[in-house]
Amino acid sequence: MSITILDGGMGQELLRRSKREATPLWSADVMLNEPHLVQDLHREFIESGARVITLNTYTATPQRLERDGALQHFERLHKSAIHAAQEAVKSLGVAGVQIAGCLPPLVASFRPETSPSFEESVEGYRQIVNVQSTDCDLFICETMSSINEARAACTAAMESQKPVWVSFSVNDNTTPAQLRSGELLSDAVKEIGTFGVDAILLNCCHPEIIDNSWEYLQALGIPTGAYANAFKSVEPLKPGGTVNDLQARNDMSPEKYAQHALKWVEMGATIIGGCCEIGPKHIELLHQKFSELGMLD
């Protein structure tokens, strides 16, 4: 079995390196004002072993930018993010690195009640796909917190004719596993299976809940994966708020995270990375562990 290693979380790591205060634009603010930090972090993740890096456009959706008075920067942000990723790959010359386009929640993470209608969501995602598709190798519909959100992102992503991965975010304390919307993960997987996606994953939730949710991912018989966060809780983050409202766990060292990731691999995962608060050191140790086990090409 061969493992594909994703990068880690961009937003939190960029804010730690930035000279700017956190704003609702989050990683998009850094993309506008300190693009060199984005390119440097992409490079660092690649050097740590990541072979899929995701464009730094998570908060650059039309809806978020319009809310925060920055819609005029939409195309500039996406083009700048593409340039940063491409230059990072080019500068290192590492074979096999892929660039993933990013289709995130359009309005707010973890708050599916803020998601636009299906029709409006598809249009928003199409705008992102249109500006990214020429320069990316695949699309990740990530942190999907409702079936409606995932259906809309998939509809637009599949039109690109690129591989499409869908990653759900699940509640951190419910059994059986539920999306942030309260819908069952098993129902979400069944629904998204009708799109013929290329992989299904879990992200931006506690690694422990991923441990307990794996059985629901396997129903489609396609590649599965995960990239967890290391937040204590995402509940304090409100729409339009800043990540200053969130606290990182102090018990998710690279060693501890690797223990969870190895468990996911034992259960069949072939795509592993990190989300918020999972940095280059975590990815570096994952690369080391999988290399020692002969799981890397």
MOHU-V265229 format. One record per residue. SS is DSSP state (a for helix, b for strand, c for the rest). PHI is phi in whole degrees, 0 to 359 (NA if undefined). OMEGA is omega in radians with two decimals (none if undefined). Layout:
ss/phi/omega
SS/PHI/OMEGA
SS/PHI/OMEGA
This chain:
ss/phi/omega
c/NA/-3.14
c/253/-3.10
c/259/2.98
b/262/-3.12
b/261/3.05
b/274/3.01
c/282/3.09
c/255/-3.13
c/289/-3.14
c/273/-2.95
a/303/-3.10
a/296/-3.12
a/294/3.11
a/295/3.14
a/295/3.08
a/296/-3.08
a/269/-3.03
c/277/3.04
c/268/-3.04
c/261/3.06
c/283/3.10
c/293/3.07
c/230/3.07
c/303/3.10
c/287/3.00
c/56/-3.07
a/292/3.10
a/291/3.08
a/296/3.08
a/294/3.13
a/299/3.14
a/287/-2.91
a/252/-3.12
c/220/-3.04
a/300/3.12
a/297/3.11
a/294/3.14
a/293/3.13
a/298/3.14
a/298/-3.12
a/290/3.02
a/304/3.14
a/301/-3.09
a/295/3.11
a/294/3.11
a/296/3.12
a/297/3.11
a/281/3.09
c/124/3.12
c/294/3.09
c/241/2.92
b/227/3.06
b/245/-3.06
b/257/3.13
c/304/-3.10
c/276/-3.11
c/231/-3.03
c/304/-3.10
c/259/-3.11
c/257/3.07
c/277/3.12
a/303/-3.09
a/292/3.14
a/293/-3.11
a/295/3.11
a/296/3.13
a/301/-3.05
c/262/3.05
c/69/-3.08
c/228/-3.07
a/299/-3.14
a/296/-3.12
a/265/-3.02
a/307/-3.07
a/294/3.11
a/301/-3.14
a/299/-3.09
a/290/3.10
a/295/3.11
a/294/3.12
a/294/3.10
a/298/3.14
a/300/-3.12
a/299/-3.14
a/292/-3.13
a/297/-3.14
a/292/3.10
a/297/3.12
a/296/-3.11
a/298/-3.05
a/292/-3.10
a/266/3.13
c/66/3.13
c/279/-3.09
c/290/2.97
c/83/3.12
c/280/3.13
b/251/3.09
b/252/-3.14
b/259/2.97
b/287/-3.01
b/245/3.04
b/241/-3.06
c/264/2.95
c/303/-3.01
c/286/-3.05
c/244/-3.06
c/201/3.07
c/291/3.00
c/69/-3.07
c/236/-3.06
a/298/3.12
a/293/3.11
a/270/-3.07
c/293/3.10
c/295/3.06
c/302/3.14
a/302/-3.09
a/297/3.13
a/294/3.13
a/296/3.12
a/301/3.14
a/297/3.10
a/297/3.12
a/293/3.11
a/297/3.10
a/300/3.13
a/291/3.14
a/301/-3.09
a/298/-3.09
a/272/-3.07
a/256/-2.86
a/298/-3.12
a/296/-2.97
a/246/3.09
c/240/-3.09
c/265/-3.14
b/201/3.04
b/239/2.99
b/246/2.98
b/274/-2.92
b/243/-3.11
b/57/3.12
b/288/-3.01
c/251/3.05
c/210/3.10
a/294/3.13
a/300/3.12
a/299/-3.11
a/293/3.12
a/298/-3.12
a/294/3.14
a/297/3.13
a/296/-3.13
a/303/-3.14
a/289/-3.09
a/296/-3.10
a/295/3.12
c/292/-3.13
c/284/-3.05
c/66/3.05
c/261/3.02
b/303/-3.11
b/234/3.02
b/250/3.11
b/241/-3.12
b/235/-3.12
b/266/2.98
c/252/-3.07
b/249/3.08
c/301/-3.04
c/276/-3.04
c/213/3.13
c/237/3.06
c/222/-0.05
c/292/-3.02
c/301/3.13
b/233/2.97
b/294/3.11
c/299/3.11
c/283/-3.02
c/95/3.09
c/289/-3.12
b/291/3.08
a/300/3.14
a/299/3.10
a/291/3.14
a/295/3.12
a/297/3.14
a/298/-3.12
a/294/-3.08
a/289/3.08
a/300/-3.14
a/288/-3.13
a/274/-3.10
c/71/3.14
c/291/-3.03
c/267/3.10
b/199/3.11
b/228/-3.00
b/222/2.96
b/237/3.10
b/207/3.07
b/50/2.98
b/215/-3.11
b/297/3.09
a/300/-3.12
a/295/3.14
a/288/3.04
a/295/3.08
a/309/-3.01
c/266/-3.07
c/246/-2.92
a/296/-3.07
a/301/-3.08
a/284/-3.11
a/279/-2.94
a/272/-3.03
a/295/-3.04
a/274/-3.13
c/69/3.10
c/243/3.14
b/305/-3.14
b/233/-3.14
b/192/-3.11
b/200/2.95
b/212/-3.00
b/273/2.99
b/259/3.08
c/231/3.02
b/274/3.01
c/293/3.09
c/198/3.06
c/263/-3.07
c/300/-3.12
c/293/-3.08
c/279/3.13
c/259/3.08
c/305/-3.12
c/83/3.11
c/277/3.11
c/239/-3.10
a/288/3.00
a/297/3.13
a/283/-3.05
c/254/3.13
c/242/3.09
b/277/3.01
c/290/3.07
c/254/-3.09
c/240/-3.09
c/241/3.07
c/292/3.05
a/307/-3.13
a/295/-3.13
a/294/3.14
a/296/3.14
a/298/3.10
a/299/3.09
a/296/-3.09
a/298/3.11
a/295/3.08
a/294/3.11
a/298/3.12
a/295/3.10
a/300/-3.13
c/271/3.02
c/117/-3.13
c/294/3.07
c/234/3.12
b/232/-3.02
b/226/3.05
c/204/3.14
c/221/3.08
c/246/-3.01
c/306/3.14
c/73/3.02
c/252/-2.97
c/253/-3.09
a/302/3.14
a/295/3.07
a/296/-3.12
a/294/3.12
a/299/3.14
a/290/3.07
a/302/3.13
a/301/3.14
a/297/-3.11
a/296/-3.12
a/292/3.09
a/295/3.12
a/299/-3.13
c/272/3.13
c/69/-3.09
c/258/3.12
c/247/3.11
c/291/none
